[in-house]
Amino acid sequence: MSSPPHAVRRARDRTAGEPGGELDHHTAPEAHAAPPGLVLHPSRQLVLGLGGLTSCDSTGITFLTITRNHASAPRASRTVGR
C-alpha cells in the first residue's frame, strides 16, 4: 500500500490535481483531506491527472466522483486525463 502524493498545481485558468500510487480504501481518507487546496471558481477548470495511479478500487472511484461533484458545485469545468 502506497500513499498517493497529492500534487496540486494552479495556473491562471485551471487547477490540476495529480494523485499517485494506490487510491483505495486505505489511502482515500488521506486523499479526501487533500482537496481543500482545490478552491475552484466558475472560470477555472479542474484537471485530474491519473497517470500516476497504480491501482484504484471502488473507494478510489468514489473519491474521484466526490472530487467531480466538488468541481461541479461552482460550475467549474473538469477534465480527467492520463
mmCIF file of the N, C-alpha and C atoms, coordinates in Angstrom:
data_MODEL
# 
_entry.id   MODEL 
# 
loop_
_atom_site.group_PDB 
_atom_site.id 
_atom_site.type_symbol 
_atom_site.label_atom_id 
_atom_site.label_alt_id 
_atom_site.label_comp_id 
_atom_site.label_asym_id 
_atom_site.label_entity_id 
_atom_site.label_seq_id 
_atom_site.pdbx_PDB_ins_code 
_atom_site.Cartn_x 
_atom_site.Cartn_y 
_atom_site.Cartn_z 
_atom_site.occupancy 
_atom_site.B_iso_or_equiv 
_atom_site.pdbx_formal_charge 
_atom_site.auth_seq_id 
_atom_site.auth_comp_id 
_atom_site.auth_asym_id 
_atom_site.auth_atom_id 
_atom_site.pdbx_PDB_model_num 
ATOM 1   N N  . MET A 1 1  ? 0.852   -1.174 0.000   1.00 0.00 ? 1  MET A N  1 
ATOM 2   C CA . MET A 1 1  ? 0.000   0.000  0.000   1.00 0.00 ? 1  MET A CA 1 
ATOM 3   C C  . MET A 1 1  ? 0.893   1.230  0.000   1.00 0.00 ? 1  MET A C  1 
ATOM 4   N N  . SER A 1 2  ? 0.742   2.085  -0.984  1.00 0.00 ? 2  SER A N  1 
ATOM 5   C CA . SER A 1 2  ? 1.499   3.332  -1.006  1.00 0.00 ? 2  SER A CA 1 
ATOM 6   C C  . SER A 1 2  ? 0.535   4.497  -0.950  1.00 0.00 ? 2  SER A C  1 
ATOM 7   N N  . SER A 1 3  ? 0.910   5.486  -0.198  1.00 0.00 ? 3  SER A N  1 
ATOM 8   C CA . SER A 1 3  ? 0.060   6.662  -0.037  1.00 0.00 ? 3  SER A CA 1 
ATOM 9   C C  . SER A 1 3  ? 0.179   7.551  -1.265  1.00 0.00 ? 3  SER A C  1 
ATOM 10  N N  . PRO A 1 4  ? -0.964  8.019  -1.810  1.00 0.00 ? 4  PRO A N  1 
ATOM 11  C CA . PRO A 1 4  ? -0.875  8.844  -3.003  1.00 0.00 ? 4  PRO A CA 1 
ATOM 12  C C  . PRO A 1 4  ? -0.350  10.233 -2.708  1.00 0.00 ? 4  PRO A C  1 
ATOM 13  N N  . PRO A 1 5  ? 0.644   10.691 -3.471  1.00 0.00 ? 5  PRO A N  1 
ATOM 14  C CA . PRO A 1 5  ? 1.039   12.088 -3.338  1.00 0.00 ? 5  PRO A CA 1 
ATOM 15  C C  . PRO A 1 5  ? -0.062  12.951 -3.941  1.00 0.00 ? 5  PRO A C  1 
ATOM 16  N N  . HIS A 1 6  ? -0.200  14.128 -3.444  1.00 0.00 ? 6  HIS A N  1 
ATOM 17  C CA . HIS A 1 6  ? -1.296  14.988 -3.886  1.00 0.00 ? 6  HIS A CA 1 
ATOM 18  C C  . HIS A 1 6  ? -0.738  16.285 -4.431  1.00 0.00 ? 6  HIS A C  1 
ATOM 19  N N  . ALA A 1 7  ? -0.174  16.205 -5.600  1.00 0.00 ? 7  ALA A N  1 
ATOM 20  C CA . ALA A 1 7  ? 0.343   17.407 -6.230  1.00 0.00 ? 7  ALA A CA 1 
ATOM 21  C C  . ALA A 1 7  ? -0.836  18.238 -6.717  1.00 0.00 ? 7  ALA A C  1 
ATOM 22  N N  . VAL A 1 8  ? -0.864  19.481 -6.317  1.00 0.00 ? 8  VAL A N  1 
ATOM 23  C CA . VAL A 1 8  ? -1.897  20.414 -6.791  1.00 0.00 ? 8  VAL A CA 1 
ATOM 24  C C  . VAL A 1 8  ? -1.165  21.584 -7.421  1.00 0.00 ? 8  VAL A C  1 
ATOM 25  N N  . ARG A 1 9  ? -1.444  21.806 -8.689  1.00 0.00 ? 9  ARG A N  1 
ATOM 26  C CA . ARG A 1 9  ? -0.835  22.934 -9.400  1.00 0.00 ? 9  ARG A CA 1 
ATOM 27  C C  . ARG A 1 9  ? -1.933  23.876 -9.838  1.00 0.00 ? 9  ARG A C  1 
ATOM 28  N N  . ARG A 1 10 ? -1.614  25.148 -9.820  1.00 0.00 ? 10 ARG A N  1 
ATOM 29  C CA . ARG A 1 10 ? -2.580  26.160 -10.244 1.00 0.00 ? 10 ARG A CA 1 
ATOM 30  C C  . ARG A 1 10 ? -2.006  26.971 -11.389 1.00 0.00 ? 10 ARG A C  1 
ATOM 31  N N  . ALA A 1 11 ? -2.813  27.211 -12.376 1.00 0.00 ? 11 ALA A N  1 
ATOM 32  C CA . ALA A 1 11 ? -2.479  28.105 -13.473 1.00 0.00 ? 11 ALA A CA 1 
ATOM 33  C C  . ALA A 1 11 ? -3.584  29.145 -13.524 1.00 0.00 ? 11 ALA A C  1 
ATOM 34  N N  . ARG A 1 12 ? -3.451  30.076 -14.426 1.00 0.00 ? 12 ARG A N  1 
ATOM 35  C CA . ARG A 1 12 ? -4.430  31.165 -14.499 1.00 0.00 ? 12 ARG A CA 1 
ATOM 36  C C  . ARG A 1 12 ? -5.857  30.672 -14.683 1.00 0.00 ? 12 ARG A C  1 
ATOM 37  N N  . ASP A 1 13 ? -6.037  29.645 -15.517 1.00 0.00 ? 13 ASP A N  1 
ATOM 38  C CA . ASP A 1 13 ? -7.384  29.195 -15.845 1.00 0.00 ? 13 ASP A CA 1 
ATOM 39  C C  . ASP A 1 13 ? -7.709  27.789 -15.373 1.00 0.00 ? 13 ASP A C  1 
ATOM 40  N N  . ARG A 1 14 ? -6.786  27.134 -14.639 1.00 0.00 ? 14 ARG A N  1 
ATOM 41  C CA . ARG A 1 14 ? -7.077  25.767 -14.214 1.00 0.00 ? 14 ARG A CA 1 
ATOM 42  C C  . ARG A 1 14 ? -6.352  25.408 -12.932 1.00 0.00 ? 14 ARG A C  1 
ATOM 43  N N  . THR A 1 15 ? -6.893  24.388 -12.268 1.00 0.00 ? 15 THR A N  1 
ATOM 44  C CA . THR A 1 15 ? -6.255  23.768 -11.120 1.00 0.00 ? 15 THR A CA 1 
ATOM 45  C C  . THR A 1 15 ? -6.063  22.309 -11.485 1.00 0.00 ? 15 THR A C  1 
ATOM 46  N N  . ALA A 1 16 ? -4.865  21.788 -11.312 1.00 0.00 ? 16 ALA A N  1 
ATOM 47  C CA . ALA A 1 16 ? -4.573  20.402 -11.666 1.00 0.00 ? 16 ALA A CA 1 
ATOM 48  C C  . ALA A 1 16 ? -4.250  19.613 -10.407 1.00 0.00 ? 16 ALA A C  1 
ATOM 49  N N  . GLY A 1 17 ? -4.944  18.511 -10.225 1.00 0.00 ? 17 GLY A N  1 
ATOM 50  C CA . GLY A 1 17 ? -4.671  17.589 -9.134  1.00 0.00 ? 17 GLY A CA 1 
ATOM 51  C C  . GLY A 1 17 ? -4.106  16.307 -9.701  1.00 0.00 ? 17 GLY A C  1 
ATOM 52  N N  . GLU A 1 18 ? -3.047  15.780 -9.083  1.00 0.00 ? 18 GLU A N  1 
ATOM 53  C CA . GLU A 1 18 ? -2.393  14.589 -9.606  1.00 0.00 ? 18 GLU A CA 1 
ATOM 54  C C  . GLU A 1 18 ? -2.174  13.568 -8.494  1.00 0.00 ? 18 GLU A C  1 
ATOM 55  N N  . PRO A 1 19 ? -3.200  12.764 -8.191  1.00 0.00 ? 19 PRO A N  1 
ATOM 56  C CA . PRO A 1 19 ? -2.975  11.704 -7.211  1.00 0.00 ? 19 PRO A CA 1 
ATOM 57  C C  . PRO A 1 19 ? -2.067  10.648 -7.816  1.00 0.00 ? 19 PRO A C  1 
ATOM 58  N N  . GLY A 1 20 ? -1.311  9.961  -6.982  1.00 0.00 ? 20 GLY A N  1 
ATOM 59  C CA . GLY A 1 20 ? -0.411  8.925  -7.477  1.00 0.00 ? 20 GLY A CA 1 
ATOM 60  C C  . GLY A 1 20 ? -0.386  7.751  -6.524  1.00 0.00 ? 20 GLY A C  1 
ATOM 61  N N  . GLY A 1 21 ? 0.169   6.645  -6.978  1.00 0.00 ? 21 GLY A N  1 
ATOM 62  C CA . GLY A 1 21 ? 0.218   5.435  -6.159  1.00 0.00 ? 21 GLY A CA 1 
ATOM 63  C C  . GLY A 1 21 ? -1.131  4.746  -6.153  1.00 0.00 ? 21 GLY A C  1 
ATOM 64  N N  . GLU A 1 22 ? -1.497  4.196  -5.021  1.00 0.00 ? 22 GLU A N  1 
ATOM 65  C CA . GLU A 1 22 ? -2.767  3.494  -4.878  1.00 0.00 ? 22 GLU A CA 1 
ATOM 66  C C  . GLU A 1 22 ? -3.834  4.433  -4.349  1.00 0.00 ? 22 GLU A C  1 
ATOM 67  N N  . LEU A 1 23 ? -4.986  4.382  -4.932  1.00 0.00 ? 23 LEU A N  1 
ATOM 68  C CA . LEU A 1 23 ? -6.137  5.145  -4.442  1.00 0.00 ? 23 LEU A CA 1 
ATOM 69  C C  . LEU A 1 23 ? -7.201  4.119  -4.084  1.00 0.00 ? 23 LEU A C  1 
ATOM 70  N N  . ASP A 1 24 ? -7.199  3.729  -2.804  1.00 0.00 ? 24 ASP A N  1 
ATOM 71  C CA . ASP A 1 24 ? -8.078  2.657  -2.356  1.00 0.00 ? 24 ASP A CA 1 
ATOM 72  C C  . ASP A 1 24 ? -8.607  2.955  -0.956  1.00 0.00 ? 24 ASP A C  1 
ATOM 73  N N  . HIS A 1 25 ? -9.238  1.965  -0.336  1.00 0.00 ? 25 HIS A N  1 
ATOM 74  C CA . HIS A 1 25 ? -9.852  2.200  0.968   1.00 0.00 ? 25 HIS A CA 1 
ATOM 75  C C  . HIS A 1 25 ? -8.830  2.538  2.043   1.00 0.00 ? 25 HIS A C  1 
ATOM 76  N N  . HIS A 1 26 ? -7.559  2.235  1.829   1.00 0.00 ? 26 HIS A N  1 
ATOM 77  C CA . HIS A 1 26 ? -6.518  2.593  2.796   1.00 0.00 ? 26 HIS A CA 1 
ATOM 78  C C  . HIS A 1 26 ? -6.056  4.037  2.613   1.00 0.00 ? 26 HIS A C  1 
ATOM 79  N N  . THR A 1 27 ? -5.999  4.512  1.386   1.00 0.00 ? 27 THR A N  1 
ATOM 80  C CA . THR A 1 27 ? -5.432  5.836  1.111   1.00 0.00 ? 27 THR A CA 1 
ATOM 81  C C  . THR A 1 27 ? -6.473  6.918  0.835   1.00 0.00 ? 27 THR A C  1 
ATOM 82  N N  . ALA A 1 28 ? -7.714  6.528  0.543   1.00 0.00 ? 28 ALA A N  1 
ATOM 83  C CA . ALA A 1 28 ? -8.749  7.522  0.219   1.00 0.00 ? 28 ALA A CA 1 
ATOM 84  C C  . ALA A 1 28 ? -8.988  8.528  1.350   1.00 0.00 ? 28 ALA A C  1 
ATOM 85  N N  . PRO A 1 29 ? -8.977  8.116  2.635   1.00 0.00 ? 29 PRO A N  1 
ATOM 86  C CA . PRO A 1 29 ? -9.166  9.136  3.681   1.00 0.00 ? 29 PRO A CA 1 
ATOM 87  C C  . PRO A 1 29 ? -8.115  10.243 3.619   1.00 0.00 ? 29 PRO A C  1 
ATOM 88  N N  . GLU A 1 30 ? -6.866  9.878  3.324   1.00 0.00 ? 30 GLU A N  1 
ATOM 89  C CA . GLU A 1 30 ? -5.818  10.887 3.182   1.00 0.00 ? 30 GLU A CA 1 
ATOM 90  C C  . GLU A 1 30 ? -6.075  11.750 1.945   1.00 0.00 ? 30 GLU A C  1 
ATOM 91  N N  . ALA A 1 31 ? -6.529  11.120 0.880   1.00 0.00 ? 31 ALA A N  1 
ATOM 92  C CA . ALA A 1 31 ? -6.835  11.858 -0.344  1.00 0.00 ? 31 ALA A CA 1 
ATOM 93  C C  . ALA A 1 31 ? -7.977  12.838 -0.103  1.00 0.00 ? 31 ALA A C  1 
ATOM 94  N N  . HIS A 1 32 ? -8.965  12.444 0.687   1.00 0.00 ? 32 HIS A N  1 
ATOM 95  C CA . HIS A 1 32 ? -10.084 13.342 0.996   1.00 0.00 ? 32 HIS A CA 1 
ATOM 96  C C  . HIS A 1 32 ? -9.614  14.556 1.781   1.00 0.00 ? 32 HIS A C  1 
ATOM 97  N N  . ALA A 1 33 ? -8.537  14.415 2.540   1.00 0.00 ? 33 ALA A N  1 
ATOM 98  C CA . ALA A 1 33 ? -8.007  15.539 3.311   1.00 0.00 ? 33 ALA A CA 1 
ATOM 99  C C  . ALA A 1 33 ? -7.283  16.541 2.418   1.00 0.00 ? 33 ALA A C  1 
ATOM 100 N N  . ALA A 1 34 ? -6.859  16.129 1.223   1.00 0.00 ? 34 ALA A N  1 
ATOM 101 C CA . ALA A 1 34 ? -6.089  16.997 0.342   1.00 0.00 ? 34 ALA A CA 1 
ATOM 102 C C  . ALA A 1 34 ? -6.909  18.050 -0.406  1.00 0.00 ? 34 ALA A C  1 
ATOM 103 N N  . PRO A 1 35 ? -8.155  17.778 -0.856  1.00 0.00 ? 35 PRO A N  1 
ATOM 104 C CA . PRO A 1 35 ? -8.854  18.734 -1.699  1.00 0.00 ? 35 PRO A CA 1 
ATOM 105 C C  . PRO A 1 35 ? -9.100  20.142 -1.173  1.00 0.00 ? 35 PRO A C  1 
ATOM 106 N N  . PRO A 1 36 ? -8.927  20.485 0.121   1.00 0.00 ? 36 PRO A N  1 
ATOM 107 C CA . PRO A 1 36 ? -9.110  21.898 0.463   1.00 0.00 ? 36 PRO A CA 1 
ATOM 108 C C  . PRO A 1 36 ? -8.256  22.848 -0.372  1.00 0.00 ? 36 PRO A C  1 
ATOM 109 N N  . GLY A 1 37 ? -7.134  22.380 -0.910  1.00 0.00 ? 37 GLY A N  1 
ATOM 110 C CA . GLY A 1 37 ? -6.332  23.200 -1.808  1.00 0.00 ? 37 GLY A CA 1 
ATOM 111 C C  . GLY A 1 37 ? -6.973  23.394 -3.167  1.00 0.00 ? 37 GLY A C  1 
ATOM 112 N N  . LEU A 1 38 ? -8.002  22.625 -3.430  1.00 0.00 ? 38 LEU A N  1 
ATOM 113 C CA . LEU A 1 38 ? -8.690  22.715 -4.713  1.00 0.00 ? 38 LEU A CA 1 
ATOM 114 C C  . LEU A 1 38 ? -9.841  23.709 -4.625  1.00 0.00 ? 38 LEU A C  1 
ATOM 115 N N  . VAL A 1 39 ? -9.512  24.963 -4.488  1.00 0.00 ? 39 VAL A N  1 
ATOM 116 C CA . VAL A 1 39 ? -10.518 26.012 -4.467  1.00 0.00 ? 39 VAL A CA 1 
ATOM 117 C C  . VAL A 1 39 ? -10.845 26.353 -5.911  1.00 0.00 ? 39 VAL A C  1 
ATOM 118 N N  . LEU A 1 40 ? -12.097 26.177 -6.288  1.00 0.00 ? 40 LEU A N  1 
ATOM 119 C CA . LEU A 1 40 ? -12.482 26.359 -7.681  1.00 0.00 ? 40 LEU A CA 1 
ATOM 120 C C  . LEU A 1 40 ? -13.389 27.562 -7.844  1.00 0.00 ? 40 LEU A C  1 
ATOM 121 N N  . HIS A 1 41 ? -13.308 28.144 -8.992  1.00 0.00 ? 41 HIS A N  1 
ATOM 122 C CA . HIS A 1 41 ? -14.141 29.282 -9.359  1.00 0.00 ? 41 HIS A CA 1 
ATOM 123 C C  . HIS A 1 41 ? -14.782 28.956 -10.697 1.00 0.00 ? 41 HIS A C  1 
ATOM 124 N N  . PRO A 1 42 ? -15.904 29.573 -11.024 1.00 0.00 ? 42 PRO A N  1 
ATOM 125 C CA . PRO A 1 42 ? -16.598 29.242 -12.266 1.00 0.00 ? 42 PRO A CA 1 
ATOM 126 C C  . PRO A 1 42 ? -15.739 29.354 -13.520 1.00 0.00 ? 42 PRO A C  1 
ATOM 127 N N  . SER A 1 43 ? -14.751 30.201 -13.526 1.00 0.00 ? 43 SER A N  1 
ATOM 128 C CA . SER A 1 43 ? -13.938 30.373 -14.733 1.00 0.00 ? 43 SER A CA 1 
ATOM 129 C C  . SER A 1 43 ? -12.726 29.440 -14.780 1.00 0.00 ? 43 SER A C  1 
ATOM 130 N N  . ARG A 1 44 ? -12.569 28.578 -13.767 1.00 0.00 ? 44 ARG A N  1 
ATOM 131 C CA . ARG A 1 44 ? -11.404 27.685 -13.713 1.00 0.00 ? 44 ARG A CA 1 
ATOM 132 C C  . ARG A 1 44 ? -11.809 26.269 -14.067 1.00 0.00 ? 44 ARG A C  1 
ATOM 133 N N  . GLN A 1 45 ? -10.869 25.532 -14.607 1.00 0.00 ? 45 GLN A N  1 
ATOM 134 C CA . GLN A 1 45 ? -11.072 24.133 -14.960 1.00 0.00 ? 45 GLN A CA 1 
ATOM 135 C C  . GLN A 1 45 ? -10.311 23.265 -13.974 1.00 0.00 ? 45 GLN A C  1 
ATOM 136 N N  . LEU A 1 46 ? -10.926 22.177 -13.522 1.00 0.00 ? 46 LEU A N  1 
ATOM 137 C CA . LEU A 1 46 ? -10.244 21.188 -12.689 1.00 0.00 ? 46 LEU A CA 1 
ATOM 138 C C  . LEU A 1 46 ? -9.741  20.085 -13.610 1.00 0.00 ? 46 LEU A C  1 
ATOM 139 N N  . VAL A 1 47 ? -8.454  19.794 -13.537 1.00 0.00 ? 47 VAL A N  1 
ATOM 140 C CA . VAL A 1 47 ? -7.841  18.734 -14.341 1.00 0.00 ? 47 VAL A CA 1 
ATOM 141 C C  . VAL A 1 47 ? -7.297  17.690 -13.370 1.00 0.00 ? 47 VAL A C  1 
ATOM 142 N N  . LEU A 1 48 ? -7.722  16.448 -13.532 1.00 0.00 ? 48 LEU A N  1 
ATOM 143 C CA . LEU A 1 48 ? -7.195  15.353 -12.722 1.00 0.00 ? 48 LEU A CA 1 
ATOM 144 C C  . LEU A 1 48 ? -6.297  14.492 -13.599 1.00 0.00 ? 48 LEU A C  1 
ATOM 145 N N  . GLY A 1 49 ? -5.027  14.452 -13.274 1.00 0.00 ? 49 GLY A N  1 
ATOM 146 C CA . GLY A 1 49 ? -4.084  13.606 -13.999 1.00 0.00 ? 49 GLY A CA 1 
ATOM 147 C C  . GLY A 1 49 ? -3.969  12.276 -13.273 1.00 0.00 ? 49 GLY A C  1 
ATOM 148 N N  . LEU A 1 50 ? -4.416  11.214 -13.895 1.00 0.00 ? 50 LEU A N  1 
ATOM 149 C CA . LEU A 1 50 ? -4.457  9.916  -13.235 1.00 0.00 ? 50 LEU A CA 1 
ATOM 150 C C  . LEU A 1 50 ? -3.331  8.982  -13.674 1.00 0.00 ? 50 LEU A C  1 
ATOM 151 N N  . GLY A 1 51 ? -2.391  9.492  -14.451 1.00 0.00 ? 51 GLY A N  1 
ATOM 152 C CA . GLY A 1 51 ? -1.300  8.665  -14.942 1.00 0.00 ? 51 GLY A CA 1 
ATOM 153 C C  . GLY A 1 51 ? -0.408  8.095  -13.857 1.00 0.00 ? 51 GLY A C  1 
ATOM 154 N N  . GLY A 1 52 ? -0.365  8.714  -12.691 1.00 0.00 ? 52 GLY A N  1 
ATOM 155 C CA . GLY A 1 52 ? 0.475   8.233  -11.603 1.00 0.00 ? 52 GLY A CA 1 
ATOM 156 C C  . GLY A 1 52 ? -0.193  7.200  -10.714 1.00 0.00 ? 52 GLY A C  1 
ATOM 157 N N  . LEU A 1 53 ? -1.473  6.900  -10.955 1.00 0.00 ? 53 LEU A N  1 
ATOM 158 C CA . LEU A 1 53 ? -2.158  5.887  -10.147 1.00 0.00 ? 53 LEU A CA 1 
ATOM 159 C C  . LEU A 1 53 ? -1.690  4.495  -10.558 1.00 0.00 ? 53 LEU A C  1 
ATOM 160 N N  . THR A 1 54 ? -1.401  3.672  -9.551  1.00 0.00 ? 54 THR A N  1 
ATOM 161 C CA . THR A 1 54 ? -1.033  2.285  -9.837  1.00 0.00 ? 54 THR A CA 1 
ATOM 162 C C  . THR A 1 54 ? -2.214  1.354  -9.654  1.00 0.00 ? 54 THR A C  1 
ATOM 163 N N  . SER A 1 55 ? -3.190  1.747  -8.828  1.00 0.00 ? 55 SER A N  1 
ATOM 164 C CA . SER A 1 55 ? -4.427  0.986  -8.668  1.00 0.00 ? 55 SER A CA 1 
ATOM 165 C C  . SER A 1 55 ? -5.493  1.896  -8.087  1.00 0.00 ? 55 SER A C  1 
ATOM 166 N N  . CYS A 1 56 ? -6.737  1.508  -8.319  1.00 0.00 ? 56 CYS A N  1 
ATOM 167 C CA . CYS A 1 56 ? -7.863  2.310  -7.842  1.00 0.00 ? 56 CYS A CA 1 
ATOM 168 C C  . CYS A 1 56 ? -9.047  1.367  -7.621  1.00 0.00 ? 56 CYS A C  1 
ATOM 169 N N  . ASP A 1 57 ? -9.506  1.261  -6.370  1.00 0.00 ? 57 ASP A N  1 
ATOM 170 C CA . ASP A 1 57 ? -10.654 0.404  -6.097  1.00 0.00 ? 57 ASP A CA 1 
ATOM 171 C C  . ASP A 1 57 ? -11.928 1.246  -6.056  1.00 0.00 ? 57 ASP A C  1 
ATOM 172 N N  . SER A 1 58 ? -13.025 0.659  -5.618  1.00 0.00 ? 58 SER A N  1 
ATOM 173 C CA . SER A 1 58 ? -14.309 1.375  -5.616  1.00 0.00 ? 58 SER A CA 1 
ATOM 174 C C  . SER A 1 58 ? -14.277 2.596  -4.702  1.00 0.00 ? 58 SER A C  1 
ATOM 175 N N  . THR A 1 59 ? -13.497 2.550  -3.636  1.00 0.00 ? 59 THR A N  1 
ATOM 176 C CA . THR A 1 59 ? -13.376 3.717  -2.759  1.00 0.00 ? 59 THR A CA 1 
ATOM 177 C C  . THR A 1 59 ? -12.642 4.841  -3.483  1.00 0.00 ? 59 THR A C  1 
ATOM 178 N N  . GLY A 1 60 ? -11.645 4.490  -4.281  1.00 0.00 ? 60 GLY A N  1 
ATOM 179 C CA . GLY A 1 60 ? -10.941 5.481  -5.090  1.00 0.00 ? 60 GLY A CA 1 
ATOM 180 C C  . GLY A 1 60 ? -11.858 6.098  -6.128  1.00 0.00 ? 60 GLY A C  1 
ATOM 181 N N  . ILE A 1 61 ? -12.716 5.274  -6.747  1.00 0.00 ? 61 ILE A N  1 
ATOM 182 C CA . ILE A 1 61 ? -13.696 5.786  -7.709  1.00 0.00 ? 61 ILE A CA 1 
ATOM 183 C C  . ILE A 1 61 ? -14.649 6.749  -7.010  1.00 0.00 ? 61 ILE A C  1 
ATOM 184 N N  . THR A 1 62 ? -15.049 6.411  -5.781  1.00 0.00 ? 62 THR A N  1 
ATOM 185 C CA . THR A 1 62 ? -15.916 7.310  -5.007  1.00 0.00 ? 62 THR A CA 1 
ATOM 186 C C  . THR A 1 62 ? -15.211 8.636  -4.758  1.00 0.00 ? 62 THR A C  1 
ATOM 187 N N  . PHE A 1 63 ? -13.926 8.591  -4.413  1.00 0.00 ? 63 PHE A N  1 
ATOM 188 C CA . PHE A 1 63 ? -13.157 9.817  -4.210  1.00 0.00 ? 63 PHE A CA 1 
ATOM 189 C C  . PHE A 1 63 ? -13.168 10.672 -5.479  1.00 0.00 ? 63 PHE A C  1 
ATOM 190 N N  . LEU A 1 64 ? -12.951 10.042 -6.637  1.00 0.00 ? 64 LEU A N  1 
ATOM 191 C CA . LEU A 1 64 ? -12.952 10.783 -7.903  1.00 0.00 ? 64 LEU A CA 1 
ATOM 192 C C  . LEU A 1 64 ? -14.324 11.386 -8.188  1.00 0.00 ? 64 LEU A C  1 
ATOM 193 N N  . THR A 1 65 ? -15.381 10.658 -7.841  1.00 0.00 ? 65 THR A N  1 
ATOM 194 C CA . THR A 1 65 ? -16.741 11.173 -8.033  1.00 0.00 ? 65 THR A CA 1 
ATOM 195 C C  . THR A 1 65 ? -16.998 12.372 -7.122  1.00 0.00 ? 65 THR A C  1 
ATOM 196 N N  . ILE A 1 66 ? -16.569 12.283 -5.876  1.00 0.00 ? 66 ILE A N  1 
ATOM 197 C CA . ILE A 1 66 ? -16.739 13.406 -4.937  1.00 0.00 ? 66 ILE A CA 1 
ATOM 198 C C  . ILE A 1 66 ? -15.961 14.616 -5.433  1.00 0.00 ? 66 ILE A C  1 
ATOM 199 N N  . THR A 1 67 ? -14.747 14.383 -5.947  1.00 0.00 ? 67 THR A N  1 
ATOM 200 C CA . THR A 1 67 ? -13.945 15.478 -6.490  1.00 0.00 ? 67 THR A CA 1 
ATOM 201 C C  . THR A 1 67 ? -14.648 16.112 -7.681  1.00 0.00 ? 67 THR A C  1 
ATOM 202 N N  . ARG A 1 68 ? -15.244 15.274 -8.527  1.00 0.00 ? 68 ARG A N  1 
ATOM 203 C CA . ARG A 1 68 ? -16.005 15.778 -9.666  1.00 0.00 ? 68 ARG A CA 1 
ATOM 204 C C  . ARG A 1 68 ? -17.178 16.639 -9.194  1.00 0.00 ? 68 ARG A C  1 
ATOM 205 N N  . ASN A 1 69 ? -17.885 16.154 -8.179  1.00 0.00 ? 69 ASN A N  1 
ATOM 206 C CA . ASN A 1 69 ? -19.011 16.924 -7.641  1.00 0.00 ? 69 ASN A CA 1 
ATOM 207 C C  . ASN A 1 69 ? -18.537 18.236 -7.030  1.00 0.00 ? 69 ASN A C  1 
ATOM 208 N N  . HIS A 1 70 ? -17.376 18.206 -6.399  1.00 0.00 ? 70 HIS A N  1 
ATOM 209 C CA . HIS A 1 70 ? -16.784 19.415 -5.827  1.00 0.00 ? 70 HIS A CA 1 
ATOM 210 C C  . HIS A 1 70 ? -16.541 20.450 -6.931  1.00 0.00 ? 70 HIS A C  1 
ATOM 211 N N  . ALA A 1 71 ? -16.065 19.961 -8.079  1.00 0.00 ? 71 ALA A N  1 
ATOM 212 C CA . ALA A 1 71 ? -15.813 20.858 -9.215  1.00 0.00 ? 71 ALA A CA 1 
ATOM 213 C C  . ALA A 1 71 ? -17.113 21.350 -9.823  1.00 0.00 ? 71 ALA A C  1 
ATOM 214 N N  . SER A 1 72 ? -18.152 20.529 -9.773  1.00 0.00 ? 72 SER A N  1 
ATOM 215 C CA . SER A 1 72 ? -19.432 20.904 -10.372 1.00 0.00 ? 72 SER A CA 1 
ATOM 216 C C  . SER A 1 72 ? -20.161 21.974 -9.561  1.00 0.00 ? 72 SER A C  1 
ATOM 217 N N  . ALA A 1 73 ? -19.919 22.001 -8.270  1.00 0.00 ? 73 ALA A N  1 
ATOM 218 C CA . ALA A 1 73 ? -20.642 22.924 -7.400  1.00 0.00 ? 73 ALA A CA 1 
ATOM 219 C C  . ALA A 1 73 ? -20.529 24.379 -7.852  1.00 0.00 ? 73 ALA A C  1 
ATOM 220 N N  . PRO A 1 74 ? -19.323 24.897 -8.121  1.00 0.00 ? 74 PRO A N  1 
ATOM 221 C CA . PRO A 1 74 ? -19.239 26.291 -8.567  1.00 0.00 ? 74 PRO A CA 1 
ATOM 222 C C  . PRO A 1 74 ? -19.345 26.433 -10.086 1.00 0.00 ? 74 PRO A C  1 
ATOM 223 N N  . ARG A 1 75 ? -19.775 25.363 -10.748 1.00 0.00 ? 75 ARG A N  1 
ATOM 224 C CA . ARG A 1 75 ? -19.924 25.337 -12.210 1.00 0.00 ? 75 ARG A CA 1 
ATOM 225 C C  . ARG A 1 75 ? -18.583 25.470 -12.936 1.00 0.00 ? 75 ARG A C  1 
ATOM 226 N N  . ALA A 1 76 ? -17.524 25.002 -12.308 1.00 0.00 ? 76 ALA A N  1 
ATOM 227 C CA . ALA A 1 76 ? -16.226 24.946 -12.996 1.00 0.00 ? 76 ALA A CA 1 
ATOM 228 C C  . ALA A 1 76 ? -16.256 23.748 -13.939 1.00 0.00 ? 76 ALA A C  1 
ATOM 229 N N  . SER A 1 77 ? -15.533 23.816 -15.021 1.00 0.00 ? 77 SER A N  1 
ATOM 230 C CA . SER A 1 77 ? -15.455 22.670 -15.911 1.00 0.00 ? 77 SER A CA 1 
ATOM 231 C C  . SER A 1 77 ? -14.404 21.707 -15.375 1.00 0.00 ? 77 SER A C  1 
ATOM 232 N N  . ARG A 1 78 ? -14.408 20.459 -15.854 1.00 0.00 ? 78 ARG A N  1 
ATOM 233 C CA . ARG A 1 78 ? -13.449 19.484 -15.348 1.00 0.00 ? 78 ARG A CA 1 
ATOM 234 C C  . ARG A 1 78 ? -13.011 18.557 -16.476 1.00 0.00 ? 78 ARG A C  1 
ATOM 235 N N  . THR A 1 79 ? -11.801 18.038 -16.302 1.00 0.00 ? 79 THR A N  1 
ATOM 236 C CA . THR A 1 79 ? -11.213 17.116 -17.272 1.00 0.00 ? 79 THR A CA 1 
ATOM 237 C C  . THR A 1 79 ? -10.479 16.042 -16.492 1.00 0.00 ? 79 THR A C  1 
ATOM 238 N N  . VAL A 1 80 ? -10.646 14.795 -16.895 1.00 0.00 ? 80 VAL A N  1 
ATOM 239 C CA . VAL A 1 80 ? -9.896  13.695 -16.300 1.00 0.00 ? 80 VAL A CA 1 
ATOM 240 C C  . VAL A 1 80 ? -8.996  13.162 -17.399 1.00 0.00 ? 80 VAL A C  1 
ATOM 241 N N  . GLY A 1 81 ? -7.707  13.074 -17.114 1.00 0.00 ? 81 GLY A N  1 
ATOM 242 C CA . GLY A 1 81 ? -6.764  12.640 -18.128 1.00 0.00 ? 81 GLY A CA 1 
ATOM 243 C C  . GLY A 1 81 ? -5.786  11.621 -17.602 1.00 0.00 ? 81 GLY A C  1 
ATOM 244 N N  . ARG A 1 82 ? -4.954  11.186 -18.472 1.00 0.00 ? 82 ARG A N  1 
ATOM 245 C CA . ARG A 1 82 ? -3.930  10.209 -18.113 1.00 0.00 ? 82 ARG A CA 1 
ATOM 246 C C  . ARG A 1 82 ? -2.577  10.802 -18.293 1.00 0.00 ? 82 ARG A C  1 
# 
